[in-house]
Amino acid sequence: MASVIDSSLDQNWGNTATKIVKLKIPKGIKLYEGVAAPQKGLVGGGNQIYLPKIDKNWVIK
């Protein structure tokens, strides 16, 4: 539940933050990192990383 609040994940979006996936991202791939903003009563403040595209081959099993 803390991950939902810290990441400001509105449950209506369908992201329940119940799964962790490890990735090995190749060098040179652009990503965006920052702090989650508060919204709709969720406090935010957690770290977030956005990748415009995720290749399924990056997933570490």
C-alpha positions in Angstrom: 0.0 0.0 0.0 2.9 2.4 0.7 4.1 2.1 -2.9 0.6 3.1 -4.1 0.6 6.2 -1.9 4.2 7.2 -2.5 3.9 6.8 -6.2 0.5 8.5 -6.4 -1.0 5.5 -8.3 -4.7 6.1 -8.8 -6.4 2.7 -8.5 -8.6 3.6 -11.4 -5.6 3.4 -13.7 -5.3 -0.3 -13.1 -1.8 -0.2 -11.7 -2.0 -1.8 -8.2 1.8 -1.9 -7.6 1.7 -5.6 -6.6 4.6 -6.8 -8.8 8.3 -6.1 -9.1 10.1 -6.6 -12.3 13.9 -6.4 -12.6 15.4 -5.1 -15.8 18.9 -4.9 -17.3 18.7 -1.7 -19.3 21.4 -1.4 -22.0 23.8 1.5 -21.8 22.7 4.5 -23.8 18.9 4.0 -23.3 17.2 7.3 -22.3 15.1 7.2 -19.1 13.5 9.8 -16.9 13.9 9.8 -13.1 12.1 12.0 -10.6 9.8 12.3 -7.6 6.2 11.4 -7.9 3.9 14.4 -7.5 0.9 14.3 -5.2 -2.5 13.9 -6.8 -6.1 12.9 -5.9 -5.4 12.7 -2.2 -2.2 10.5 -2.6 0.9 12.2 -1.1 3.5 11.1 -3.7 7.1 11.8 -2.9 8.4 8.4 -4.0 11.0 7.8 -6.6 9.9 7.0 -10.1 11.5 6.0 -13.4 9.9 6.3 -16.8 11.1 4.4 -19.8 9.3 5.3 -23.0 9.8 1.8 -24.3 10.7 -1.5 -22.6 12.1 -4.4 -24.6 10.9 -7.7 -23.2 14.5 -9.0 -23.6 15.6 -6.6 -20.8 13.6 -8.5 -18.2 15.7 -10.5 -15.8 14.0 -13.7 -14.7 
